[in-house]
Amino acid sequence: MANPDTLRPRPRRSVRVFTAHPYGQADEKRLGSLARRLLRQEGWDLQVHVIVADDAELARLHAQFLGDPEPTDVMAFPGDPDDGTPGEIYVSLDQAREQALEDGEPVQKALERLVVHGLLHLGGWRDDSEDERRAMLEHGERYLSGPYDVLPGG
């Protein structure tokens, strides 16, 4: 008799990107391609939804799940492969714009960095200590490549 766990289909690797920002726009195709490439190269079979939102939505989630009402740049929520629930990554386009201005880089690159950071969290990376954070950021940088165009309004 076969083991039922071996008969269970492996989760399909998939990414969907949504822009839920009231007046901003993200390059959903490029963000999706980046996320699929990272998942493939890391060997992670995850289903992921990426939601590009505003500071108000990130502040709401930050308060609800971490008790901090301040906006944050990225939040990642693991999914459940057993029931097909995708993981979710919320990134703030507003925070990406601020970070791009501070770092002197295009908004698209800052946005992609946030998506990569969220994906690494879903894949099990931690950034609780300064050493973990540094290692995570260095690892994530290898997925960022140009050329970058400035997003409309950014």
C-alpha positions in Angstrom: 0.0 0.0 0.0 1.3 3.5 -0.9 2.1 6.1 1.7 -0.6 8.8 1.3 2.1 11.5 1.9 4.0 10.4 -1.1 0.9 10.6 -3.3 0.2 14.2 -2.3 1.2 16.5 -5.2 4.0 18.9 -4.5 2.9 22.6 -4.2 3.2 24.4 -7.5 5.6 27.3 -7.7 3.5 30.3 -8.6 3.6 34.1 -8.1 0.8 36.7 -8.5 1.5 40.4 -8.1 -1.2 42.9 -7.4 -1.1 46.7 -7.1 -3.4 47.9 -4.3 -1.9 51.4 -4.0 -4.5 54.2 -4.4 -2.5 56.3 -6.8 0.8 54.5 -7.5 1.6 51.8 -10.0 4.2 49.0 -9.9 5.7 47.0 -12.7 3.8 43.8 -11.8 5.3 41.8 -14.6 8.9 42.6 -13.6 8.2 41.9 -9.9 6.6 38.6 -10.8 9.6 37.6 -13.0 12.0 38.5 -10.2 10.0 36.5 -7.6 9.7 33.4 -9.9 13.5 33.5 -10.6 14.3 33.7 -6.9 12.0 30.8 -6.1 13.5 28.7 -8.9 17.1 29.5 -8.0 16.5 28.8 -4.3 14.6 25.6 -5.1 11.5 26.7 -3.1 8.1 25.4 -4.3 6.0 28.2 -2.9 2.8 29.9 -4.0 3.1 33.6 -3.3 0.9 36.7 -3.7 2.8 40.0 -3.7 0.7 43.0 -2.9 2.1 46.5 -3.5 0.2 48.7 -1.1 0.5 52.1 0.6 1.7 53.1 4.1 -1.8 53.1 5.5 -2.3 49.4 4.6 1.2 48.4 5.9 0.5 50.4 9.1 -2.9 48.6 9.6 -1.2 45.1 9.1 1.7 46.1 11.3 -0.6 47.1 14.1 -2.9 44.1 13.7 -0.1 41.5 13.7 2.8 43.0 15.5 1.1 45.6 17.7 3.0 48.6 16.2 0.8 51.2 14.4 3.7 52.7 12.4 4.0 51.8 8.8 6.7 49.4 7.8 8.2 48.6 4.4 7.5 44.9 4.0 5.5 42.2 5.8 5.5 38.5 4.9 2.9 35.9 5.9 3.5 32.2 5.2 0.9 30.3 3.4 -0.2 26.7 3.9 0.8 24.4 1.1 -1.4 21.6 2.4 -4.6 23.6 1.7 -3.2 25.7 -1.2 -3.2 29.0 0.7 -0.5 31.2 -0.8 2.0 33.1 1.2 1.5 36.9 1.1 4.1 39.6 0.9 2.9 43.2 1.4 5.3 45.9 0.3 4.8 49.6 0.7 5.4 51.6 -2.5 5.5 54.8 -0.3 8.4 53.3 1.8 10.1 52.1 -1.5 10.0 55.7 -2.8 11.5 57.1 0.5 14.2 54.4 0.5 15.0 55.1 -3.2 15.4 58.8 -2.5 17.7 58.1 0.5 19.8 55.6 -1.4 19.9 57.5 -4.7 18.5 54.6 -6.7 15.4 54.0 -8.8 12.1 53.3 -7.0 11.9 50.0 -9.0 15.1 48.7 -7.4 13.9 49.6 -3.9 10.6 47.9 -4.6 12.4 44.8 -5.8 14.6 44.7 -2.8 11.5 44.7 -0.6 10.0 41.8 -2.5 13.2 39.9 -2.3 13.4 40.5 1.4 9.8 39.2 1.9 10.5 36.1 -0.3 13.6 35.3 1.8 11.5 35.5 4.9 9.0 33.1 3.4 11.9 30.8 2.5 13.0 30.7 6.2 15.6 33.5 6.4 15.7 35.4 9.7 16.9 38.9 10.4 16.6 39.0 14.2 20.2 39.8 14.8 22.5 42.3 13.0 24.6 39.4 11.6 21.5 37.6 10.3 20.2 40.8 8.7 23.5 41.5 7.0 23.7 38.0 5.6 20.1 38.2 4.4 20.6 41.5 2.7 23.8 40.4 1.0 22.1 37.2 -0.2 19.1 39.2 -1.5 21.3 41.7 -3.5 22.3 39.0 -5.9 18.8 38.9 -7.3 18.7 42.6 -8.1 19.8 43.6 -11.5 19.1 46.5 -13.8 18.5 48.4 -15.9 16.0 50.3 -13.8 13.4 52.8 -14.8 11.7 55.2 -12.4 8.1 54.2 -11.7 5.5 56.8 -12.6 5.2 59.2 -9.8 8.5 58.0 -8.3 
